[in-house]
Amino acid sequence: QVQLVESGGGLVQPGGSLRLSCQASRNTSSIYMMGWQRRAAAAPEKRELVAGKTSDGFTRYLDAVKGRFTISRDDSKNTLDLQMDGLFVRDTGVYYCMAIIDGRSYWGQGTQVTVSS
């Protein structure tokens, strides 16, 4: 099991930047897959993987965020970050830190990101 706590959401203008952080309650070096999912405001019924990073360094991004978002993890601090640049209104939504352990997914409570002028 793991508890995940997100921080860093907020209100930003289009084109702006935000950095999300996730603090895990356990050593993340043993967690192969961690990532960020979101429920976009335009499609709240769907939770989509925005970015993922494995413990051996493989990264994956949603096509819509490639070149704008950067995921990083620091297993020495048990943290997972998401740097979001060039934000669009369509990036608005609730962002969740997630981890997969023994085939089971865990999520934090989520942090709201609102992109609006």
C-alpha positions as a Markdown table, in Angstrom:
| # | Residue | x | y | z |
|---|---|---|---|---|
| 1 | Gln | 0.0 | 0.0 | 0.0 |
| 2 | Val | 0.9 | 3.6 | -0.4 |
| 3 | Gln | -0.6 | 7.0 | 0.4 |
| 4 | Leu | -0.1 | 9.7 | -2.1 |
| 5 | Val | -0.5 | 13.4 | -1.4 |
| 6 | Glu | -0.6 | 15.9 | -4.3 |
| 7 | Ser | 0.2 | 19.6 | -4.1 |
| 8 | Gly | 0.8 | 22.5 | -6.4 |
| 9 | Gly | -2.5 | 22.9 | -8.2 |
| 10 | Gly | -4.1 | 26.3 | -8.7 |
| 11 | Leu | -5.3 | 28.9 | -11.2 |
| 12 | Val | -3.1 | 30.0 | -14.0 |
| 13 | Gln | -3.6 | 31.9 | -17.2 |
| 14 | Pro | -3.3 | 30.2 | -20.6 |
| 15 | Gly | 0.3 | 29.9 | -21.6 |
| 16 | Gly | 1.4 | 29.8 | -17.9 |
| 17 | Ser | 3.1 | 27.1 | -15.9 |
| 18 | Leu | 2.4 | 25.0 | -12.8 |
| 19 | Arg | 4.4 | 22.4 | -11.0 |
| 20 | Leu | 2.6 | 19.5 | -9.3 |
| 21 | Ser | 4.2 | 17.5 | -6.6 |
| 22 | Cys | 3.3 | 14.1 | -5.1 |
| 23 | Gln | 4.7 | 12.8 | -1.8 |
| 24 | Ala | 4.5 | 9.1 | -1.3 |
| 25 | Ser | 4.2 | 7.5 | 2.1 |
| 26 | Arg | 6.7 | 4.7 | 1.3 |
| 27 | Asn | 9.9 | 4.1 | -0.5 |
| 28 | Thr | 9.1 | 4.6 | -4.2 |
| 29 | Ser | 12.2 | 2.9 | -5.5 |
| 30 | Ser | 10.3 | -0.4 | -5.3 |
| 31 | Ile | 7.4 | 1.0 | -7.2 |
| 32 | Tyr | 7.9 | 0.3 | -10.9 |
| 33 | Met | 5.2 | 2.6 | -12.3 |
| 34 | Met | 4.1 | 6.0 | -11.1 |
| 35 | Gly | 2.4 | 8.7 | -13.0 |
| 36 | Trp | -0.2 | 11.5 | -13.2 |
| 37 | Gln | -3.7 | 11.0 | -14.4 |
| 38 | Arg | -6.4 | 13.7 | -14.8 |
| 39 | Arg | -10.1 | 14.1 | -15.1 |
| 40 | Ala | -10.3 | 16.9 | -17.6 |
| 41 | Ala | -13.1 | 19.4 | -17.1 |
| 42 | Ala | -14.3 | 18.7 | -20.7 |
| 43 | Ala | -14.5 | 15.0 | -20.0 |
| 44 | Pro | -14.9 | 14.4 | -16.3 |
| 45 | Glu | -16.2 | 10.8 | -16.7 |
| 46 | Lys | -12.8 | 9.8 | -18.0 |
| 47 | Arg | -9.5 | 9.5 | -16.2 |
| 48 | Glu | -6.6 | 9.7 | -18.6 |
| 49 | Leu | -2.9 | 9.1 | -18.1 |
| 50 | Val | -1.1 | 12.3 | -18.6 |
| 51 | Ala | 2.4 | 11.1 | -17.9 |
| 52 | Gly | 4.1 | 8.1 | -16.4 |
| 53 | Lys | 7.6 | 7.2 | -15.4 |
| 54 | Thr | 9.0 | 3.8 | -14.4 |
| 55 | Ser | 11.7 | 3.2 | -11.9 |
| 56 | Asp | 14.2 | 2.4 | -14.7 |
| 57 | Gly | 13.5 | 5.7 | -16.4 |
| 58 | Phe | 11.0 | 4.9 | -19.1 |
| 59 | Thr | 8.6 | 7.8 | -19.6 |
| 60 | Arg | 5.3 | 8.0 | -21.4 |
| 61 | Tyr | 3.2 | 11.1 | -22.2 |
| 62 | Leu | -0.3 | 11.7 | -23.5 |
| 63 | Asp | 0.0 | 13.0 | -27.0 |
| 64 | Ala | -1.8 | 16.2 | -26.1 |
| 65 | Val | 0.9 | 17.2 | -23.5 |
| 66 | Lys | 4.1 | 16.1 | -25.3 |
| 67 | Gly | 6.6 | 18.9 | -25.4 |
| 68 | Arg | 4.8 | 20.8 | -22.7 |
| 69 | Phe | 4.7 | 18.6 | -19.6 |
| 70 | Thr | 7.7 | 16.9 | -18.0 |
| 71 | Ile | 7.5 | 14.2 | -15.4 |
| 72 | Ser | 10.2 | 13.5 | -12.9 |
| 73 | Arg | 10.6 | 11.3 | -9.9 |
| 74 | Asp | 13.1 | 11.3 | -7.1 |
| 75 | Asp | 13.1 | 8.0 | -5.3 |
| 76 | Ser | 15.5 | 9.3 | -2.7 |
| 77 | Lys | 12.7 | 11.7 | -1.6 |
| 78 | Asn | 9.8 | 9.5 | -2.6 |
| 79 | Thr | 8.4 | 12.2 | -4.8 |
| 80 | Leu | 6.9 | 12.5 | -8.2 |
| 81 | Asp | 6.6 | 15.9 | -10.0 |
| 82 | Leu | 4.9 | 17.1 | -13.1 |
| 83 | Gln | 6.1 | 20.4 | -14.6 |
| 84 | Met | 3.4 | 21.8 | -16.8 |
| 85 | Asp | 4.3 | 24.6 | -19.3 |
| 86 | Gly | 2.3 | 26.2 | -22.0 |
| 87 | Leu | -1.0 | 25.4 | -20.4 |
| 88 | Phe | -4.2 | 25.5 | -22.4 |
| 89 | Val | -7.7 | 25.9 | -21.1 |
| 90 | Arg | -8.3 | 22.3 | -22.1 |
| 91 | Asp | -5.7 | 21.2 | -19.5 |
| 92 | Thr | -8.2 | 22.2 | -16.8 |
| 93 | Gly | -9.1 | 19.4 | -14.5 |
| 94 | Val | -8.3 | 17.4 | -11.4 |
| 95 | Tyr | -4.9 | 15.8 | -11.5 |
| 96 | Tyr | -4.1 | 12.6 | -9.5 |
| 97 | Cys | -0.8 | 11.1 | -8.6 |
| 98 | Met | -0.9 | 7.4 | -9.1 |
| 99 | Ala | 1.2 | 4.3 | -8.4 |
| 100 | Ile | 0.8 | 0.7 | -9.5 |
| 101 | Ile | 1.9 | -1.9 | -6.9 |
| 102 | Asp | 1.4 | -5.6 | -7.4 |
| 103 | Gly | -1.1 | -4.9 | -10.1 |
| 104 | Arg | -3.2 | -2.6 | -8.0 |
| 105 | Ser | -3.6 | 1.1 | -8.7 |
| 106 | Tyr | -3.4 | 3.7 | -6.0 |
| 107 | Trp | -4.4 | 7.4 | -6.3 |
| 108 | Gly | -4.1 | 10.5 | -4.2 |
| 109 | Gln | -7.0 | 12.8 | -3.5 |
| 110 | Gly | -6.2 | 15.0 | -6.5 |
| 111 | Thr | -5.3 | 18.6 | -7.0 |
| 112 | Gln | -7.3 | 21.1 | -9.1 |
| 113 | Val | -5.7 | 22.8 | -12.0 |
| 114 | Thr | -7.6 | 25.6 | -13.6 |
| 115 | Val | -6.4 | 27.3 | -16.7 |
| 116 | Ser | -8.4 | 30.5 | -17.4 |
| 117 | Ser | -8.0 | 34.1 | -18.4 |
